[in-house]
């Protein structure tokens, strides 16, 4: 794929609208407490 092909394909993809990537939780987050528990620093040590 040439740089021109890549640019043309990327521009065509972005014509569909904003938001190509999305970040979603893997556990239910229904309350602020749920979010606080999931996002607590140090959980990577678990």
C-alpha positions as CSV (number, residue, x, y, z in Angstrom):
1,X,0.0,0.0,0.0
2,X,1.4,3.3,-1.0
3,X,1.3,6.4,1.3
4,X,-1.3,7.9,-1.0
5,X,-3.5,4.8,-0.8
6,X,-3.2,4.8,3.0
7,X,-4.2,8.5,3.2
8,X,-7.1,8.0,0.8
9,X,-8.4,5.0,2.8
10,X,-7.9,6.8,6.2
11,X,-9.8,9.9,4.9
12,X,-12.6,7.7,3.6
13,X,-12.9,5.9,7.0
14,X,-13.2,9.1,8.8
15,X,-16.0,10.4,6.6
16,X,-18.3,8.0,8.5
17,X,-18.2,10.3,11.5
18,X,-16.3,10.8,14.7
19,X,-15.3,8.0,17.1
20,X,-13.3,5.2,15.6
21,X,-12.0,3.8,19.0
22,X,-13.9,3.1,22.2
23,X,-12.8,2.3,25.7
24,X,-15.2,0.1,27.6
25,X,-15.1,-1.3,31.2
26,X,-14.9,-5.1,31.5
27,X,-16.9,-5.1,34.8
28,X,-20.2,-3.4,35.5
29,X,-19.8,0.2,36.7
30,X,-23.1,1.4,37.9
31,X,-22.1,3.7,40.7
32,X,-19.3,6.1,41.6
33,X,-18.2,3.5,44.2
34,X,-17.9,0.8,41.5
35,X,-15.7,3.1,39.5
36,X,-13.6,4.0,42.5
37,X,-13.0,0.3,43.3
38,X,-12.1,-0.5,39.7
39,X,-9.8,2.5,39.3
40,X,-8.0,2.4,42.6
41,X,-4.2,2.8,42.2
42,X,-2.3,-0.3,43.0
43,X,-4.8,-2.8,41.6
44,X,-2.2,-3.9,39.0
45,X,-0.3,-5.5,41.9
46,X,-3.2,-7.9,42.5
